[in-house]
Amino acid sequence: MLDYLELEADLTPEERMIRDEARRFVEEEVEPDIGDHFEAGTFPEELVPKMGELGFYAPTIDGYGLPGVGERAYGVLMQELEAGDSGIRSMASVQGALVMYPIHAYGSEEQKERWLPALGRGEAVGCFGLTEPEHGSNPAGMETRAERDADGYVLNGSKTWITNSPISDVAVVWARDVSAEESPVRGFLVETDRDGVTTNPIHDKLSMRASVTGEIGLNDVRVPEENVLPNVEGMKGPLSCLTQARFGISWGIVGAARDAFEAAREYAKDREQFGGPIARFQIQQQNLAEMATKITNGQLMAYRLAELKECGELRPQHVSMAKRHNVEMAREVTRTAREMLGGNGITTDYSPMRHLANVETVYTYEGTHDIHTLVLGEDLTGIAAFE
Ligand SMILES: Cc1cc2nc3c(=O)[nH]c(=O)nc-3n(C[C@H](O)[C@H](O)[C@H](O)COP(=O)(O)OP(=O)(O)OC[C@H]3O[C@@H](n4cnc5c(N)ncnc54)[C@H](O)[C@@H]3O)c2cc1C
């Protein structure tokens, strides 16, 4: 596996163990069927509890049955899972960073006891409902509303493009509390079997096909007061979750690029044209040299993010830079890898085209490339250019 600057030499024995376990999981449980799942547009749901058993969900949380590993271990895990498929990493990212993280950071003790062990074991599945049909890049414009009634809240609205929603037991729904002054955004834990909740799947995706995506419809859904996340108010709630998830993406997407690179390297050595392997042509060597350098740059960014996060110095803007850079890097690397495989490169027999298609989603979700550009622009100039 490409690790050109030997970054993995610095991994601790625990981090190495997590890497090896995740790599074995991907080789044995993901790789054999992922092409078929991608073609069929299905997610291998049987892997949900297996990933739970292996401790792949929110492993940085300490307590509630979770191991409390370091940030670099988490990053390495995401990298290995996404080398399998972005859909597998997305499942783990959403469950861990977008569902368990807010419950842990902002939930009541009762909410933590109820959900964290079950989600951690993969016995329950969660989703994160922020995006709405009319509000994607600007989630602060959300229209989903929560209105107080005698024993809690009544929720109305709709969310779309929600990873895992059709297979979820609980949704973290972000809505405006219209009964409070200035209608702040608040987080609600909504069990998906409540009356008035619908979670229709979105089927016609050409990217992230081995992942379940759906809507969340909320039609006069009653939730008790104890389902509100008590310790956060305003856009800080969902945005802080996104920073966690984008950290995982910055690491994960390097795995997708690395896997595409390895497929191209192997193919170039095996495939013969004009009387010998195509790897002997300078153009193909240049492709490999460019890809390896780009991936190594991405790895360096990811490792540095983990160091900053570990010492409490990580800013959301750092994560924006790494997400933006690494996803664009993966977009270029997977395309070149696909090209190097010629006609075979457009099939599901090889990983590059599948990764390339998945990258289009990763480029768009968790803040589009453009939005992260604007985040950096604002940080560098002090002038916001969003509107
Ligand atoms: C497979 C998949 C899974 C997803 N999972 C989830 C999930 O689990 N939970 C969730 O809440 N959301 C999820 N999303 C939604 C995702 O976060 C949104 O698609 C994303 O935020 C972009 O919103 P949009 O699609 O409405 O695009 P829009 O916001 O309409 O953007 C359209 C285009 O306009 C550009 N644009 C927008 N504003 C500006 C600006 N100010 N300046 C310049 N250009 C701009 C964008 O960059 C983009 O190119 C998922 C999306 C996909 C595709």
The ligand as an SDF file (V2000), in Angstrom:
LIG
                    3D

 53 58  0  0  0  0  0  0  0  0999 V2000
  -25.2590   10.8060   -1.5050 C   0  0  0  0  0  0  0  0  0  0  0  0
  -25.4640   11.9870   -0.6140 C   0  0  0  0  0  0  0  0  0  0  0  0
  -25.5620   11.7990    0.7550 C   0  0  0  0  0  0  0  0  0  0  0  0
  -25.8360   12.8860    1.5990 C   0  0  0  0  0  0  0  0  0  0  0  0
  -25.9820   12.6720    2.9590 N   0  0  0  0  0  0  0  0  0  0  0  0
  -26.4550   13.6890    3.7420 C   0  0  0  0  0  0  0  0  0  0  0  0
  -26.8050   13.4480    5.1160 C   0  0  0  0  0  0  0  0  0  0  0  0
  -26.6240   12.3440    5.6450 O   0  0  0  0  0  0  0  0  0  0  0  0
  -27.3520   14.4650    5.8350 N   0  0  0  0  0  0  0  0  0  0  0  0
  -27.5760   15.6960    5.2930 C   0  0  0  0  0  0  0  0  0  0  0  0
  -28.0960   16.5680    6.0030 O   0  0  0  0  0  0  0  0  0  0  0  0
  -27.2230   15.9730    3.9950 N   0  0  0  0  0  0  0  0  0  0  0  0
  -26.6840   14.9890    3.2130 C   0  0  0  0  0  0  0  0  0  0  0  0
  -26.3570   15.2400    1.8940 N   0  0  0  0  0  0  0  0  0  0  0  0
  -26.6650   16.5530    1.3200 C   0  0  0  0  0  0  0  0  0  0  0  0
  -25.4580   17.3860    0.9700 C   0  0  0  0  0  0  0  0  0  0  0  0
  -24.8210   17.8300    2.1280 O   0  0  0  0  0  0  0  0  0  0  0  0
  -25.9220   18.5180    0.0310 C   0  0  0  0  0  0  0  0  0  0  0  0
  -26.2030   17.9270   -1.2210 O   0  0  0  0  0  0  0  0  0  0  0  0
  -24.8830   19.6090   -0.0960 C   0  0  0  0  0  0  0  0  0  0  0  0
  -24.8010   20.3540    1.0820 O   0  0  0  0  0  0  0  0  0  0  0  0
  -25.1820   20.5790   -1.2570 C   0  0  0  0  0  0  0  0  0  0  0  0
  -26.4900   21.0230   -1.2000 O   0  0  0  0  0  0  0  0  0  0  0  0
  -27.4080   20.9710   -2.5300 P   0  0  0  0  0  0  0  0  0  0  0  0
  -27.3300   19.5960   -3.0770 O   0  0  0  0  0  0  0  0  0  0  0  0
  -28.7480   21.4980   -2.1710 O   0  0  0  0  0  0  0  0  0  0  0  0
  -26.7030   21.9280   -3.5580 O   0  0  0  0  0  0  0  0  0  0  0  0
  -26.8510   23.5340   -3.6610 P   0  0  0  0  0  0  0  0  0  0  0  0
  -26.6170   24.1560   -2.3200 O   0  0  0  0  0  0  0  0  0  0  0  0
  -28.1260   23.8520   -4.3550 O   0  0  0  0  0  0  0  0  0  0  0  0
  -25.6240   23.8870   -4.5950 O   0  0  0  0  0  0  0  0  0  0  0  0
  -25.6680   23.7560   -6.0210 C   0  0  0  0  0  0  0  0  0  0  0  0
  -24.3540   24.3190   -6.5780 C   0  0  0  0  0  0  0  0  0  0  0  0
  -24.2610   25.7130   -6.2550 O   0  0  0  0  0  0  0  0  0  0  0  0
  -23.0280   25.9700   -5.5770 C   0  0  0  0  0  0  0  0  0  0  0  0
  -23.2150   27.0500   -4.6020 N   0  0  0  0  0  0  0  0  0  0  0  0
  -24.1300   27.1220   -3.5960 C   0  0  0  0  0  0  0  0  0  0  0  0
  -23.9540   28.2490   -2.8840 N   0  0  0  0  0  0  0  0  0  0  0  0
  -22.8970   28.9010   -3.4400 C   0  0  0  0  0  0  0  0  0  0  0  0
  -22.2020   30.1060   -3.1530 C   0  0  0  0  0  0  0  0  0  0  0  0
  -22.5540   30.8900   -2.1180 N   0  0  0  0  0  0  0  0  0  0  0  0
  -21.1800   30.4660   -3.9530 N   0  0  0  0  0  0  0  0  0  0  0  0
  -20.7830   29.6810   -4.9910 C   0  0  0  0  0  0  0  0  0  0  0  0
  -21.3890   28.5390   -5.3160 N   0  0  0  0  0  0  0  0  0  0  0  0
  -22.4330   28.1360   -4.5460 C   0  0  0  0  0  0  0  0  0  0  0  0
  -22.6610   24.6530   -4.9070 C   0  0  0  0  0  0  0  0  0  0  0  0
  -21.2610   24.5910   -4.6370 O   0  0  0  0  0  0  0  0  0  0  0  0
  -23.1160   23.6460   -5.9650 C   0  0  0  0  0  0  0  0  0  0  0  0
  -22.1180   23.5000   -6.9420 O   0  0  0  0  0  0  0  0  0  0  0  0
  -25.9860   14.1770    1.0490 C   0  0  0  0  0  0  0  0  0  0  0  0
  -25.8380   14.3550   -0.3330 C   0  0  0  0  0  0  0  0  0  0  0  0
  -25.5840   13.2910   -1.1630 C   0  0  0  0  0  0  0  0  0  0  0  0
  -25.4530   13.5170   -2.6460 C   0  0  0  0  0  0  0  0  0  0  0  0
  1  2  1  0
  2  3  1  0
  2 52  2  0
  3  4  2  0
  4  5  1  0
  4 50  1  0
  5  6  2  0
  6  7  1  0
  6 13  1  0
  7  8  2  0
  7  9  1  0
  9 10  1  0
 10 11  2  0
 10 12  1  0
 12 13  2  0
 13 14  1  0
 14 15  1  0
 14 50  1  0
 15 16  1  0
 16 17  1  0
 16 18  1  0
 18 19  1  0
 18 20  1  0
 20 21  1  0
 20 22  1  0
 22 23  1  0
 23 24  1  0
 24 25  2  0
 24 26  1  0
 24 27  1  0
 27 28  1  0
 28 29  2  0
 28 30  1  0
 28 31  1  0
 31 32  1  0
 32 33  1  0
 33 34  1  0
 33 48  1  0
 34 35  1  0
 35 36  1  0
 35 46  1  0
 36 37  1  0
 36 45  1  0
 37 38  2  0
 38 39  1  0
 39 40  1  0
 39 45  2  0
 40 41  1  0
 40 42  2  0
 42 43  1  0
 43 44  2  0
 44 45  1  0
 46 47  1  0
 46 48  1  0
 48 49  1  0
 50 51  2  0
 51 52  1  0
 52 53  1  0
M  END
$$$$
